Amino acid sequence: MKSKATTPEHANPAQYLEAAREGLALQTAAHSSTWHFGEEKTWAADLDTGVIVFSFADGTTAKAQLQVVGTYNTVDGTFLWAWDHPSVPEALRRHAALAKQWGEKHDLPAFISRKIECTEDDAWSYAAVTNRLANANGVYRGPAGTALFFITFGEVSIARAEP
């Protein structure tokens, strides 16, 4: 019998999740060292255009296309997936839908239940898996009141402030 090569998304779910977390940490470190991701003064996500903008104290901005993974409610400790989120436009749910498909394939309730009780760290894991499945460029966790938006983003364009 011939050995069948497996693609990463077909790996053991726990191993895939661990690799996704490690990959996200590497992406985040690279963004931090190259364009100071994590040091932004403000951020804004436009759900009509699907663009996230990070603004820095020196006037530099970084922009990227976005997809919403879901929102984490800090009050009740629940995560609401974007694939069925009433505030997220259909066009910005594609990456979350990949996570749902992966969850269905591996029978993972956390990925196929619309709203789940979890920790913020669990929400990071869901976002990391989504990021990897979508081959995205990173994840941002943006605070909005008592909610935390977990967002994947694409290629980043930097506009440096004029001296």
Phi and psi in radians as a Rosetta constraint file:
Dihedral C 1 N 2 CA 2 C 2 CIRCULARHARMONIC -1.304 0.35
Dihedral N 2 CA 2 C 2 N 3 CIRCULARHARMONIC 2.441 0.35
Dihedral C 2 N 3 CA 3 C 3 CIRCULARHARMONIC -1.322 0.35
Dihedral N 3 CA 3 C 3 N 4 CIRCULARHARMONIC 2.349 0.35
Dihedral C 3 N 4 CA 4 C 4 CIRCULARHARMONIC -1.790 0.35
Dihedral N 4 CA 4 C 4 N 5 CIRCULARHARMONIC 2.124 0.35
Dihedral C 4 N 5 CA 5 C 5 CIRCULARHARMONIC -1.183 0.35
Dihedral N 5 CA 5 C 5 N 6 CIRCULARHARMONIC 2.464 0.35
Dihedral C 5 N 6 CA 6 C 6 CIRCULARHARMONIC -1.901 0.35
Dihedral N 6 CA 6 C 6 N 7 CIRCULARHARMONIC 2.519 0.35
Dihedral C 6 N 7 CA 7 C 7 CIRCULARHARMONIC -1.458 0.35
Dihedral N 7 CA 7 C 7 N 8 CIRCULARHARMONIC 2.749 0.35
Dihedral C 7 N 8 CA 8 C 8 CIRCULARHARMONIC -0.923 0.35
Dihedral N 8 CA 8 C 8 N 9 CIRCULARHARMONIC -0.713 0.35
Dihedral C 8 N 9 CA 9 C 9 CIRCULARHARMONIC -1.205 0.35
Dihedral N 9 CA 9 C 9 N 10 CIRCULARHARMONIC -0.184 0.35
Dihedral C 9 N 10 CA 10 C 10 CIRCULARHARMONIC -1.673 0.35
Dihedral N 10 CA 10 C 10 N 11 CIRCULARHARMONIC -0.016 0.35
Dihedral C 10 N 11 CA 11 C 11 CIRCULARHARMONIC -1.173 0.35
Dihedral N 11 CA 11 C 11 N 12 CIRCULARHARMONIC 2.955 0.35
Dihedral C 11 N 12 CA 12 C 12 CIRCULARHARMONIC -0.905 0.35
Dihedral N 12 CA 12 C 12 N 13 CIRCULARHARMONIC 2.261 0.35
Dihedral C 12 N 13 CA 13 C 13 CIRCULARHARMONIC -0.963 0.35
Dihedral N 13 CA 13 C 13 N 14 CIRCULARHARMONIC -0.684 0.35
Dihedral C 13 N 14 CA 14 C 14 CIRCULARHARMONIC -1.151 0.35
Dihedral N 14 CA 14 C 14 N 15 CIRCULARHARMONIC -0.714 0.35
Dihedral C 14 N 15 CA 15 C 15 CIRCULARHARMONIC -1.166 0.35
Dihedral N 15 CA 15 C 15 N 16 CIRCULARHARMONIC -0.708 0.35
Dihedral C 15 N 16 CA 16 C 16 CIRCULARHARMONIC -1.112 0.35
Dihedral N 16 CA 16 C 16 N 17 CIRCULARHARMONIC -0.745 0.35
Dihedral C 16 N 17 CA 17 C 17 CIRCULARHARMONIC -1.086 0.35
Dihedral N 17 CA 17 C 17 N 18 CIRCULARHARMONIC -0.770 0.35
Dihedral C 17 N 18 CA 18 C 18 CIRCULARHARMONIC -1.090 0.35
Dihedral N 18 CA 18 C 18 N 19 CIRCULARHARMONIC -0.777 0.35
Dihedral C 18 N 19 CA 19 C 19 CIRCULARHARMONIC -1.123 0.35
Dihedral N 19 CA 19 C 19 N 20 CIRCULARHARMONIC -0.641 0.35
Dihedral C 19 N 20 CA 20 C 20 CIRCULARHARMONIC -1.137 0.35
Dihedral N 20 CA 20 C 20 N 21 CIRCULARHARMONIC -0.739 0.35
Dihedral C 20 N 21 CA 21 C 21 CIRCULARHARMONIC -1.104 0.35
Dihedral N 21 CA 21 C 21 N 22 CIRCULARHARMONIC -0.775 0.35
Dihedral C 21 N 22 CA 22 C 22 CIRCULARHARMONIC -1.106 0.35
Dihedral N 22 CA 22 C 22 N 23 CIRCULARHARMONIC -0.754 0.35
Dihedral C 22 N 23 CA 23 C 23 CIRCULARHARMONIC -1.098 0.35
Dihedral N 23 CA 23 C 23 N 24 CIRCULARHARMONIC -0.722 0.35
Dihedral C 23 N 24 CA 24 C 24 CIRCULARHARMONIC -1.129 0.35
Dihedral N 24 CA 24 C 24 N 25 CIRCULARHARMONIC -0.690 0.35
Dihedral C 24 N 25 CA 25 C 25 CIRCULARHARMONIC -1.070 0.35
Dihedral N 25 CA 25 C 25 N 26 CIRCULARHARMONIC -0.713 0.35
Dihedral C 25 N 26 CA 26 C 26 CIRCULARHARMONIC -1.157 0.35
Dihedral N 26 CA 26 C 26 N 27 CIRCULARHARMONIC -0.764 0.35
Dihedral C 26 N 27 CA 27 C 27 CIRCULARHARMONIC -1.039 0.35
Dihedral N 27 CA 27 C 27 N 28 CIRCULARHARMONIC -0.820 0.35
Dihedral C 27 N 28 CA 28 C 28 CIRCULARHARMONIC -1.073 0.35
Dihedral N 28 CA 28 C 28 N 29 CIRCULARHARMONIC -0.762 0.35
Dihedral C 28 N 29 CA 29 C 29 CIRCULARHARMONIC -1.082 0.35
Dihedral N 29 CA 29 C 29 N 30 CIRCULARHARMONIC -0.716 0.35
Dihedral C 29 N 30 CA 30 C 30 CIRCULARHARMONIC -1.130 0.35
Dihedral N 30 CA 30 C 30 N 31 CIRCULARHARMONIC -0.762 0.35
Dihedral C 30 N 31 CA 31 C 31 CIRCULARHARMONIC -1.124 0.35
Dihedral N 31 CA 31 C 31 N 32 CIRCULARHARMONIC -0.699 0.35
Dihedral C 31 N 32 CA 32 C 32 CIRCULARHARMONIC -1.084 0.35
Dihedral N 32 CA 32 C 32 N 33 CIRCULARHARMONIC -0.744 0.35
Dihedral C 32 N 33 CA 33 C 33 CIRCULARHARMONIC -1.354 0.35
Dihedral N 33 CA 33 C 33 N 34 CIRCULARHARMONIC -0.444 0.35
Dihedral C 33 N 34 CA 34 C 34 CIRCULARHARMONIC -1.644 0.35
Dihedral N 34 CA 34 C 34 N 35 CIRCULARHARMONIC -0.708 0.35
Dihedral C 34 N 35 CA 35 C 35 CIRCULARHARMONIC -2.290 0.35
Dihedral N 35 CA 35 C 35 N 36 CIRCULARHARMONIC 0.307 0.35
Dihedral C 35 N 36 CA 36 C 36 CIRCULARHARMONIC 1.131 0.35
Dihedral N 36 CA 36 C 36 N 37 CIRCULARHARMONIC 0.558 0.35
Dihedral C 36 N 37 CA 37 C 37 CIRCULARHARMONIC -0.929 0.35
Dihedral N 37 CA 37 C 37 N 38 CIRCULARHARMONIC 2.356 0.35
Dihedral C 37 N 38 CA 38 C 38 CIRCULARHARMONIC 1.704 0.35
Dihedral N 38 CA 38 C 38 N 39 CIRCULARHARMONIC -0.224 0.35
Dihedral C 38 N 39 CA 39 C 39 CIRCULARHARMONIC -1.878 0.35
Dihedral N 39 CA 39 C 39 N 40 CIRCULARHARMONIC 0.162 0.35
Dihedral C 39 N 40 CA 40 C 40 CIRCULARHARMONIC -1.050 0.35
Dihedral N 40 CA 40 C 40 N 41 CIRCULARHARMONIC 2.534 0.35
Dihedral C 40 N 41 CA 41 C 41 CIRCULARHARMONIC -1.385 0.35
Dihedral N 41 CA 41 C 41 N 42 CIRCULARHARMONIC -0.743 0.35
Dihedral C 41 N 42 CA 42 C 42 CIRCULARHARMONIC -2.467 0.35
Dihedral N 42 CA 42 C 42 N 43 CIRCULARHARMONIC 2.867 0.35
Dihedral C 42 N 43 CA 43 C 43 CIRCULARHARMONIC -2.454 0.35
Dihedral N 43 CA 43 C 43 N 44 CIRCULARHARMONIC 2.685 0.35
Dihedral C 43 N 44 CA 44 C 44 CIRCULARHARMONIC -2.568 0.35
Dihedral N 44 CA 44 C 44 N 45 CIRCULARHARMONIC 2.289 0.35
Dihedral C 44 N 45 CA 45 C 45 CIRCULARHARMONIC -1.971 0.35
Dihedral N 45 CA 45 C 45 N 46 CIRCULARHARMONIC 2.133 0.35
Dihedral C 45 N 46 CA 46 C 46 CIRCULARHARMONIC -1.734 0.35
Dihedral N 46 CA 46 C 46 N 47 CIRCULARHARMONIC 1.849 0.35
Dihedral C 46 N 47 CA 47 C 47 CIRCULARHARMONIC -1.314 0.35
Dihedral N 47 CA 47 C 47 N 48 CIRCULARHARMONIC -0.206 0.35
Dihedral C 47 N 48 CA 48 C 48 CIRCULARHARMONIC -1.374 0.35
Dihedral N 48 CA 48 C 48 N 49 CIRCULARHARMONIC -0.691 0.35
Dihedral C 48 N 49 CA 49 C 49 CIRCULARHARMONIC -1.715 0.35
Dihedral N 49 CA 49 C 49 N 50 CIRCULARHARMONIC -0.266 0.35
Dihedral C 49 N 50 CA 50 C 50 CIRCULARHARMONIC 1.264 0.35
Dihedral N 50 CA 50 C 50 N 51 CIRCULARHARMONIC 0.617 0.35
Dihedral C 50 N 51 CA 51 C 51 CIRCULARHARMONIC -2.162 0.35
Dihedral N 51 CA 51 C 51 N 52 CIRCULARHARMONIC 2.409 0.35
Dihedral C 51 N 52 CA 52 C 52 CIRCULARHARMONIC -1.939 0.35
Dihedral N 52 CA 52 C 52 N 53 CIRCULARHARMONIC 2.415 0.35
Dihedral C 52 N 53 CA 53 C 53 CIRCULARHARMONIC -2.200 0.35
Dihedral N 53 CA 53 C 53 N 54 CIRCULARHARMONIC 2.238 0.35
Dihedral C 53 N 54 CA 54 C 54 CIRCULARHARMONIC -1.863 0.35
Dihedral N 54 CA 54 C 54 N 55 CIRCULARHARMONIC 2.267 0.35
Dihedral C 54 N 55 CA 55 C 55 CIRCULARHARMONIC -2.012 0.35
Dihedral N 55 CA 55 C 55 N 56 CIRCULARHARMONIC 2.394 0.35
Dihedral C 55 N 56 CA 56 C 56 CIRCULARHARMONIC -1.972 0.35
Dihedral N 56 CA 56 C 56 N 57 CIRCULARHARMONIC 2.769 0.35
Dihedral C 56 N 57 CA 57 C 57 CIRCULARHARMONIC -0.995 0.35
Dihedral N 57 CA 57 C 57 N 58 CIRCULARHARMONIC -0.540 0.35
Dihedral C 57 N 58 CA 58 C 58 CIRCULARHARMONIC -1.474 0.35
Dihedral N 58 CA 58 C 58 N 59 CIRCULARHARMONIC 0.088 0.35
Dihedral C 58 N 59 CA 59 C 59 CIRCULARHARMONIC 1.647 0.35
Dihedral N 59 CA 59 C 59 N 60 CIRCULARHARMONIC -0.134 0.35
Dihedral C 59 N 60 CA 60 C 60 CIRCULARHARMONIC -1.198 0.35
Dihedral N 60 CA 60 C 60 N 61 CIRCULARHARMONIC 2.508 0.35
Dihedral C 60 N 61 CA 61 C 61 CIRCULARHARMONIC -2.204 0.35
Dihedral N 61 CA 61 C 61 N 62 CIRCULARHARMONIC 2.630 0.35
Dihedral C 61 N 62 CA 62 C 62 CIRCULARHARMONIC -2.230 0.35
Dihedral N 62 CA 62 C 62 N 63 CIRCULARHARMONIC 2.303 0.35
Dihedral C 62 N 63 CA 63 C 63 CIRCULARHARMONIC -2.195 0.35
Dihedral N 63 CA 63 C 63 N 64 CIRCULARHARMONIC 2.601 0.35
Dihedral C 63 N 64 CA 64 C 64 CIRCULARHARMONIC -2.753 0.35
Dihedral N 64 CA 64 C 64 N 65 CIRCULARHARMONIC 2.721 0.35
Dihedral C 64 N 65 CA 65 C 65 CIRCULARHARMONIC -1.206 0.35
Dihedral N 65 CA 65 C 65 N 66 CIRCULARHARMONIC 2.607 0.35
Dihedral C 65 N 66 CA 66 C 66 CIRCULARHARMONIC -2.263 0.35
Dihedral N 66 CA 66 C 66 N 67 CIRCULARHARMONIC 2.791 0.35
Dihedral C 66 N 67 CA 67 C 67 CIRCULARHARMONIC -2.368 0.35
Dihedral N 67 CA 67 C 67 N 68 CIRCULARHARMONIC 2.511 0.35
Dihedral C 67 N 68 CA 68 C 68 CIRCULARHARMONIC -1.650 0.35
Dihedral N 68 CA 68 C 68 N 69 CIRCULARHARMONIC 2.255 0.35
Dihedral C 68 N 69 CA 69 C 69 CIRCULARHARMONIC -1.479 0.35
Dihedral N 69 CA 69 C 69 N 70 CIRCULARHARMONIC -0.825 0.35
Dihedral C 69 N 70 CA 70 C 70 CIRCULARHARMONIC 2.954 0.35
Dihedral N 70 CA 70 C 70 N 71 CIRCULARHARMONIC -3.093 0.35
Dihedral C 70 N 71 CA 71 C 71 CIRCULARHARMONIC -2.159 0.35
Dihedral N 71 CA 71 C 71 N 72 CIRCULARHARMONIC 2.473 0.35
Dihedral C 71 N 72 CA 72 C 72 CIRCULARHARMONIC -1.887 0.35
Dihedral N 72 CA 72 C 72 N 73 CIRCULARHARMONIC 2.177 0.35
Dihedral C 72 N 73 CA 73 C 73 CIRCULARHARMONIC -1.580 0.35
Dihedral N 73 CA 73 C 73 N 74 CIRCULARHARMONIC 1.974 0.35
Dihedral C 73 N 74 CA 74 C 74 CIRCULARHARMONIC -1.276 0.35
Dihedral N 74 CA 74 C 74 N 75 CIRCULARHARMONIC -0.285 0.35
Dihedral C 74 N 75 CA 75 C 75 CIRCULARHARMONIC -1.373 0.35
Dihedral N 75 CA 75 C 75 N 76 CIRCULARHARMONIC -0.856 0.35
Dihedral C 75 N 76 CA 76 C 76 CIRCULARHARMONIC -1.869 0.35
Dihedral N 76 CA 76 C 76 N 77 CIRCULARHARMONIC 0.027 0.35
Dihedral C 76 N 77 CA 77 C 77 CIRCULARHARMONIC 1.147 0.35
Dihedral N 77 CA 77 C 77 N 78 CIRCULARHARMONIC 0.744 0.35
Dihedral C 77 N 78 CA 78 C 78 CIRCULARHARMONIC -2.126 0.35
Dihedral N 78 CA 78 C 78 N 79 CIRCULARHARMONIC 2.663 0.35
Dihedral C 78 N 79 CA 79 C 79 CIRCULARHARMONIC -2.034 0.35
Dihedral N 79 CA 79 C 79 N 80 CIRCULARHARMONIC 2.260 0.35
Dihedral C 79 N 80 CA 80 C 80 CIRCULARHARMONIC -1.970 0.35
Dihedral N 80 CA 80 C 80 N 81 CIRCULARHARMONIC 2.009 0.35
Dihedral C 80 N 81 CA 81 C 81 CIRCULARHARMONIC -1.139 0.35
Dihedral N 81 CA 81 C 81 N 82 CIRCULARHARMONIC 2.478 0.35
Dihedral C 81 N 82 CA 82 C 82 CIRCULARHARMONIC -1.189 0.35
Dihedral N 82 CA 82 C 82 N 83 CIRCULARHARMONIC -0.424 0.35
Dihedral C 82 N 83 CA 83 C 83 CIRCULARHARMONIC -1.092 0.35
Dihedral N 83 CA 83 C 83 N 84 CIRCULARHARMONIC -0.247 0.35
Dihedral C 83 N 84 CA 84 C 84 CIRCULARHARMONIC -2.505 0.35
Dihedral N 84 CA 84 C 84 N 85 CIRCULARHARMONIC 0.741 0.35
Dihedral C 84 N 85 CA 85 C 85 CIRCULARHARMONIC -1.748 0.35
Dihedral N 85 CA 85 C 85 N 86 CIRCULARHARMONIC 2.147 0.35
Dihedral C 85 N 86 CA 86 C 86 CIRCULARHARMONIC -1.128 0.35
Dihedral N 86 CA 86 C 86 N 87 CIRCULARHARMONIC -0.354 0.35
Dihedral C 86 N 87 CA 87 C 87 CIRCULARHARMONIC -1.633 0.35
Dihedral N 87 CA 87 C 87 N 88 CIRCULARHARMONIC -0.060 0.35
Dihedral C 87 N 88 CA 88 C 88 CIRCULARHARMONIC -1.851 0.35
Dihedral N 88 CA 88 C 88 N 89 CIRCULARHARMONIC 2.117 0.35
Dihedral C 88 N 89 CA 89 C 89 CIRCULARHARMONIC -1.021 0.35
Dihedral N 89 CA 89 C 89 N 90 CIRCULARHARMONIC 2.548 0.35
Dihedral C 89 N 90 CA 90 C 90 CIRCULARHARMONIC -0.862 0.35
Dihedral N 90 CA 90 C 90 N 91 CIRCULARHARMONIC -0.753 0.35
Dihedral C 90 N 91 CA 91 C 91 CIRCULARHARMONIC -1.119 0.35
Dihedral N 91 CA 91 C 91 N 92 CIRCULARHARMONIC -0.345 0.35
Dihedral C 91 N 92 CA 92 C 92 CIRCULARHARMONIC -1.789 0.35
Dihedral N 92 CA 92 C 92 N 93 CIRCULARHARMONIC 0.277 0.35
Dihedral C 92 N 93 CA 93 C 93 CIRCULARHARMONIC -1.863 0.35
Dihedral N 93 CA 93 C 93 N 94 CIRCULARHARMONIC -0.005 0.35
Dihedral C 93 N 94 CA 94 C 94 CIRCULARHARMONIC -1.036 0.35
Dihedral N 94 CA 94 C 94 N 95 CIRCULARHARMONIC -0.789 0.35
Dihedral C 94 N 95 CA 95 C 95 CIRCULARHARMONIC -1.157 0.35
Dihedral N 95 CA 95 C 95 N 96 CIRCULARHARMONIC -0.706 0.35
Dihedral C 95 N 96 CA 96 C 96 CIRCULARHARMONIC -1.084 0.35
Dihedral N 96 CA 96 C 96 N 97 CIRCULARHARMONIC -0.640 0.35
Dihedral C 96 N 97 CA 97 C 97 CIRCULARHARMONIC -1.109 0.35
Dihedral N 97 CA 97 C 97 N 98 CIRCULARHARMONIC -0.589 0.35
Dihedral C 97 N 98 CA 98 C 98 CIRCULARHARMONIC -1.107 0.35
Dihedral N 98 CA 98 C 98 N 99 CIRCULARHARMONIC -0.690 0.35
Dihedral C 98 N 99 CA 99 C 99 CIRCULARHARMONIC -1.143 0.35
Dihedral N 99 CA 99 C 99 N 100 CIRCULARHARMONIC -0.685 0.35
Dihedral C 99 N 100 CA 100 C 100 CIRCULARHARMONIC -1.114 0.35
Dihedral N 100 CA 100 C 100 N 101 CIRCULARHARMONIC -0.760 0.35
Dihedral C 100 N 101 CA 101 C 101 CIRCULARHARMONIC -1.062 0.35
Dihedral N 101 CA 101 C 101 N 102 CIRCULARHARMONIC -0.737 0.35
Dihedral C 101 N 102 CA 102 C 102 CIRCULARHARMONIC -1.107 0.35
Dihedral N 102 CA 102 C 102 N 103 CIRCULARHARMONIC -0.743 0.35
Dihedral C 102 N 103 CA 103 C 103 CIRCULARHARMONIC -1.088 0.35
Dihedral N 103 CA 103 C 103 N 104 CIRCULARHARMONIC -0.690 0.35
Dihedral C 103 N 104 CA 104 C 104 CIRCULARHARMONIC -1.133 0.35
Dihedral N 104 CA 104 C 104 N 105 CIRCULARHARMONIC -0.735 0.35
Dihedral C 104 N 105 CA 105 C 105 CIRCULARHARMONIC -1.083 0.35
Dihedral N 105 CA 105 C 105 N 106 CIRCULARHARMONIC -0.628 0.35
Dihedral C 105 N 106 CA 106 C 106 CIRCULARHARMONIC -1.826 0.35
Dihedral N 106 CA 106 C 106 N 107 CIRCULARHARMONIC 0.139 0.35
Dihedral C 106 N 107 CA 107 C 107 CIRCULARHARMONIC 0.926 0.35
Dihedral N 107 CA 107 C 107 N 108 CIRCULARHARMONIC 0.972 0.35
Dihedral C 107 N 108 CA 108 C 108 CIRCULARHARMONIC -1.919 0.35
Dihedral N 108 CA 108 C 108 N 109 CIRCULARHARMONIC 1.784 0.35
Dihedral C 108 N 109 CA 109 C 109 CIRCULARHARMONIC -0.933 0.35
Dihedral N 109 CA 109 C 109 N 110 CIRCULARHARMONIC -0.605 0.35
Dihedral C 109 N 110 CA 110 C 110 CIRCULARHARMONIC -1.101 0.35
Dihedral N 110 CA 110 C 110 N 111 CIRCULARHARMONIC -0.441 0.35
Dihedral C 110 N 111 CA 111 C 111 CIRCULARHARMONIC -1.683 0.35
Dihedral N 111 CA 111 C 111 N 112 CIRCULARHARMONIC -0.256 0.35
Dihedral C 111 N 112 CA 112 C 112 CIRCULARHARMONIC -2.009 0.35
Dihedral N 112 CA 112 C 112 N 113 CIRCULARHARMONIC -0.060 0.35
Dihedral C 112 N 113 CA 113 C 113 CIRCULARHARMONIC -1.621 0.35
Dihedral N 113 CA 113 C 113 N 114 CIRCULARHARMONIC 2.250 0.35
Dihedral C 113 N 114 CA 114 C 114 CIRCULARHARMONIC -0.944 0.35
Dihedral N 114 CA 114 C 114 N 115 CIRCULARHARMONIC -0.796 0.35
Dihedral C 114 N 115 CA 115 C 115 CIRCULARHARMONIC -2.345 0.35
Dihedral N 115 CA 115 C 115 N 116 CIRCULARHARMONIC 2.288 0.35
Dihedral C 115 N 116 CA 116 C 116 CIRCULARHARMONIC -2.378 0.35
Dihedral N 116 CA 116 C 116 N 117 CIRCULARHARMONIC 2.600 0.35
Dihedral C 116 N 117 CA 117 C 117 CIRCULARHARMONIC -1.408 0.35
Dihedral N 117 CA 117 C 117 N 118 CIRCULARHARMONIC 2.320 0.35
Dihedral C 117 N 118 CA 118 C 118 CIRCULARHARMONIC -2.888 0.35
Dihedral N 118 CA 118 C 118 N 119 CIRCULARHARMONIC 3.121 0.35
Dihedral C 118 N 119 CA 119 C 119 CIRCULARHARMONIC -1.661 0.35
Dihedral N 119 CA 119 C 119 N 120 CIRCULARHARMONIC 2.912 0.35
Dihedral C 119 N 120 CA 120 C 120 CIRCULARHARMONIC -1.101 0.35
Dihedral N 120 CA 120 C 120 N 121 CIRCULARHARMONIC -0.612 0.35
Dihedral C 120 N 121 CA 121 C 121 CIRCULARHARMONIC -1.093 0.35
Dihedral N 121 CA 121 C 121 N 122 CIRCULARHARMONIC -0.670 0.35
Dihedral C 121 N 122 CA 122 C 122 CIRCULARHARMONIC -1.059 0.35
Dihedral N 122 CA 122 C 122 N 123 CIRCULARHARMONIC -0.742 0.35
Dihedral C 122 N 123 CA 123 C 123 CIRCULARHARMONIC -1.055 0.35
Dihedral N 123 CA 123 C 123 N 124 CIRCULARHARMONIC -0.676 0.35
Dihedral C 123 N 124 CA 124 C 124 CIRCULARHARMONIC -1.068 0.35
Dihedral N 124 CA 124 C 124 N 125 CIRCULARHARMONIC -0.694 0.35
Dihedral C 124 N 125 CA 125 C 125 CIRCULARHARMONIC -1.112 0.35
Dihedral N 125 CA 125 C 125 N 126 CIRCULARHARMONIC -0.748 0.35
Dihedral C 125 N 126 CA 126 C 126 CIRCULARHARMONIC -1.070 0.35
Dihedral N 126 CA 126 C 126 N 127 CIRCULARHARMONIC -0.729 0.35
Dihedral C 126 N 127 CA 127 C 127 CIRCULARHARMONIC -1.178 0.35
Dihedral N 127 CA 127 C 127 N 128 CIRCULARHARMONIC -0.676 0.35
Dihedral C 127 N 128 CA 128 C 128 CIRCULARHARMONIC -1.116 0.35
Dihedral N 128 CA 128 C 128 N 129 CIRCULARHARMONIC -0.772 0.35
Dihedral C 128 N 129 CA 129 C 129 CIRCULARHARMONIC -1.096 0.35
Dihedral N 129 CA 129 C 129 N 130 CIRCULARHARMONIC -0.775 0.35
Dihedral C 129 N 130 CA 130 C 130 CIRCULARHARMONIC -1.053 0.35
Dihedral N 130 CA 130 C 130 N 131 CIRCULARHARMONIC -0.782 0.35
Dihedral C 130 N 131 CA 131 C 131 CIRCULARHARMONIC -0.991 0.35
Dihedral N 131 CA 131 C 131 N 132 CIRCULARHARMONIC -0.791 0.35
Dihedral C 131 N 132 CA 132 C 132 CIRCULARHARMONIC -1.216 0.35
Dihedral N 132 CA 132 C 132 N 133 CIRCULARHARMONIC -0.772 0.35
Dihedral C 132 N 133 CA 133 C 133 CIRCULARHARMONIC -1.043 0.35
Dihedral N 133 CA 133 C 133 N 134 CIRCULARHARMONIC -0.652 0.35
Dihedral C 133 N 134 CA 134 C 134 CIRCULARHARMONIC -1.523 0.35
Dihedral N 134 CA 134 C 134 N 135 CIRCULARHARMONIC -0.080 0.35
Dihedral C 134 N 135 CA 135 C 135 CIRCULARHARMONIC 0.962 0.35
Dihedral N 135 CA 135 C 135 N 136 CIRCULARHARMONIC 0.730 0.35
Dihedral C 135 N 136 CA 136 C 136 CIRCULARHARMONIC -1.410 0.35
Dihedral N 136 CA 136 C 136 N 137 CIRCULARHARMONIC 3.090 0.35
Dihedral C 136 N 137 CA 137 C 137 CIRCULARHARMONIC -1.712 0.35
Dihedral N 137 CA 137 C 137 N 138 CIRCULARHARMONIC -0.065 0.35
Dihedral C 137 N 138 CA 138 C 138 CIRCULARHARMONIC 2.741 0.35
Dihedral N 138 CA 138 C 138 N 139 CIRCULARHARMONIC 3.116 0.35
Dihedral C 138 N 139 CA 139 C 139 CIRCULARHARMONIC -2.265 0.35
Dihedral N 139 CA 139 C 139 N 140 CIRCULARHARMONIC 2.433 0.35
Dihedral C 139 N 140 CA 140 C 140 CIRCULARHARMONIC -2.115 0.35
Dihedral N 140 CA 140 C 140 N 141 CIRCULARHARMONIC 2.423 0.35
Dihedral C 140 N 141 CA 141 C 141 CIRCULARHARMONIC -1.940 0.35
Dihedral N 141 CA 141 C 141 N 142 CIRCULARHARMONIC 1.833 0.35
Dihedral C 141 N 142 CA 142 C 142 CIRCULARHARMONIC -1.824 0.35
Dihedral N 142 CA 142 C 142 N 143 CIRCULARHARMONIC 2.186 0.35
Dihedral C 142 N 143 CA 143 C 143 CIRCULARHARMONIC -1.302 0.35
Dihedral N 143 CA 143 C 143 N 144 CIRCULARHARMONIC 2.445 0.35
Dihedral C 143 N 144 CA 144 C 144 CIRCULARHARMONIC -2.538 0.35
Dihedral N 144 CA 144 C 144 N 145 CIRCULARHARMONIC 1.558 0.35
Dihedral C 144 N 145 CA 145 C 145 CIRCULARHARMONIC 1.187 0.35
Dihedral N 145 CA 145 C 145 N 146 CIRCULARHARMONIC -2.227 0.35
Dihedral C 145 N 146 CA 146 C 146 CIRCULARHARMONIC -1.568 0.35
Dihedral N 146 CA 146 C 146 N 147 CIRCULARHARMONIC 0.048 0.35
Dihedral C 146 N 147 CA 147 C 147 CIRCULARHARMONIC -1.824 0.35
Dihedral N 147 CA 147 C 147 N 148 CIRCULARHARMONIC 2.648 0.35
Dihedral C 147 N 148 CA 148 C 148 CIRCULARHARMONIC -2.072 0.35
Dihedral N 148 CA 148 C 148 N 149 CIRCULARHARMONIC 2.079 0.35
Dihedral C 148 N 149 CA 149 C 149 CIRCULARHARMONIC -1.494 0.35
Dihedral N 149 CA 149 C 149 N 150 CIRCULARHARMONIC 2.186 0.35
Dihedral C 149 N 150 CA 150 C 150 CIRCULARHARMONIC -1.753 0.35
Dihedral N 150 CA 150 C 150 N 151 CIRCULARHARMONIC 2.114 0.35
Dihedral C 150 N 151 CA 151 C 151 CIRCULARHARMONIC -2.267 0.35
Dihedral N 151 CA 151 C 151 N 152 CIRCULARHARMONIC 2.308 0.35
Dihedral C 151 N 152 CA 152 C 152 CIRCULARHARMONIC -1.582 0.35
Dihedral N 152 CA 152 C 152 N 153 CIRCULARHARMONIC 2.657 0.35
Dihedral C 152 N 153 CA 153 C 153 CIRCULARHARMONIC -2.368 0.35
Dihedral N 153 CA 153 C 153 N 154 CIRCULARHARMONIC 2.746 0.35
Dihedral C 153 N 154 CA 154 C 154 CIRCULARHARMONIC -1.669 0.35
Dihedral N 154 CA 154 C 154 N 155 CIRCULARHARMONIC -2.671 0.35
Dihedral C 154 N 155 CA 155 C 155 CIRCULARHARMONIC -1.029 0.35
Dihedral N 155 CA 155 C 155 N 156 CIRCULARHARMONIC 2.365 0.35
Dihedral C 155 N 156 CA 156 C 156 CIRCULARHARMONIC -1.716 0.35
Dihedral N 156 CA 156 C 156 N 157 CIRCULARHARMONIC 2.307 0.35
Dihedral C 156 N 157 CA 157 C 157 CIRCULARHARMONIC -1.924 0.35
Dihedral N 157 CA 157 C 157 N 158 CIRCULARHARMONIC 2.342 0.35
Dihedral C 157 N 158 CA 158 C 158 CIRCULARHARMONIC -1.888 0.35
Dihedral N 158 CA 158 C 158 N 159 CIRCULARHARMONIC 2.330 0.35
Dihedral C 158 N 159 CA 159 C 159 CIRCULARHARMONIC -2.068 0.35
Dihedral N 159 CA 159 C 159 N 160 CIRCULARHARMONIC 1.876 0.35
Dihedral C 159 N 160 CA 160 C 160 CIRCULARHARMONIC -1.352 0.35
Dihedral N 160 CA 160 C 160 N 161 CIRCULARHARMONIC 2.526 0.35
Dihedral C 160 N 161 CA 161 C 161 CIRCULARHARMONIC -1.210 0.35
Dihedral N 161 CA 161 C 161 N 162 CIRCULARHARMONIC 2.523 0.35
Dihedral C 161 N 162 CA 162 C 162 CIRCULARHARMONIC -1.230 0.35
Dihedral N 162 CA 162 C 162 N 163 CIRCULARHARMONIC 2.379 0.35
